[in-house]
Amino acid sequence: AAFHPSTQAASRRQRVLAKIIIDSFQLRLVDLAAVLTMAECMLEAKEGEEVVVVLYAGGAHTQCVERFWRSQGFSGDGLPKRGLVGKEDWDDDEPRGLVLPRYLHDFDQ
């Protein structure tokens, strides 16, 4: 059925579908914001300078952003666990703090 906002209120189904669409859009906006922020940081580096990017985010966001950068030719070559730090699955009561690996303590090494 067509929706006519001037003559009727949205049905429960229409409201639920609208929320799903908005939630999906917002989810991708978080990923886009992360990618753009990283790109901005990378552009501030001098040409030829190595850049280390650390993203602290949930698993779905991390995977999406990682896929994007890898599709652009970036890699974690030479780094353990493909350059990923932390865990993919956490218990509900487990603290989310990260202990950075030694190679992230001094980027000149």
N, C-alpha and C positions, 0 to 999 in steps of 0.2 A: 504494500500500500504506500502511496506517495505521502510524504510528510509536508504538511502546510503549517509552518510555524505561526503564521498570523491567525489561524483559525483553530488550532488544536495544540494540546500539550504533547510532548514526546511520550511515547509508551515506555514501559519498563524495559522492553527488549531494545528499543532504540537507544535508551540511555546507557544500557550495558554495552551495546556495540560501540557507542561513541566513546565510552571510557576505555574500552580495549584499544581502539584506534589511537586515542590520545596517549595511553600508556606505552604503546609500541613506539610511537613517534618520540616521546620523551626518552625512552630507553636508548634509542639511536642518537638522540641529541647529546647524551652524556658521552657516548663513544666519539662523536664528531668533535665535541669540545676538547676531549683528551687529545685527539689527533692534532687539532689545530694548536693547542697549547704546546705540544711537543715540537711541532713544526716551527713555531715561533722561537722556542729555545734553541733549536738546531740552527736556525738562521742567524742567531746571535754569535755562533761559533765562527772562528776564523776558517777560511777555506783550507781544507786538508787536515784540520784538527779533528781528532777523534772525539765523539760525543757519547756519553753514557746517559741513557734515559731510564729512570726508575718510575714505574707507574704502580701506585698502591690502589688497587681496585678489586672488585669482586671478580669471580671467575669468568662470568659471561662477558663483562666489559674487557677484561684482560685479553681473552681469546679473540674478541672482535678487533681490538686495537692491534694485537700481535699479527693477526691475519692481514690487516691493512698494510702494516709496515713491511711485512715479508713480501707482499705482492708488489711493493715498490722497490724490492731488491735489497732490503736491509736483512741482516742475519745475526745470529748469535754464534757464528763460527768461532771456534776456539774457546768457547765458554761452556762450563758444565750445564747440563739440563737445558740446552738451547738458549742459555742466557736468562732463563726464568728463575726467580728467587721465590721461595715460599712454598706453599702447598696449594693444591687445587681443591681438596675437600677438607673441611674443618668440622670438628664436633661443635654442637651448639654452645657448649660451655667452655670451649677452648679459647684462650686469649689469641688475639689476631696480630700481636706485635711481631715484627720480623727481626731476625738477626742477619745482618748483611754478611755475605761471604767475604773472606779476606781480600779477594781481588777488587772488591768495591770500597775498600778502606783507603787505598791510595791509587788513584787512576794513572799515575806515572809508571806503575809497575807493569 
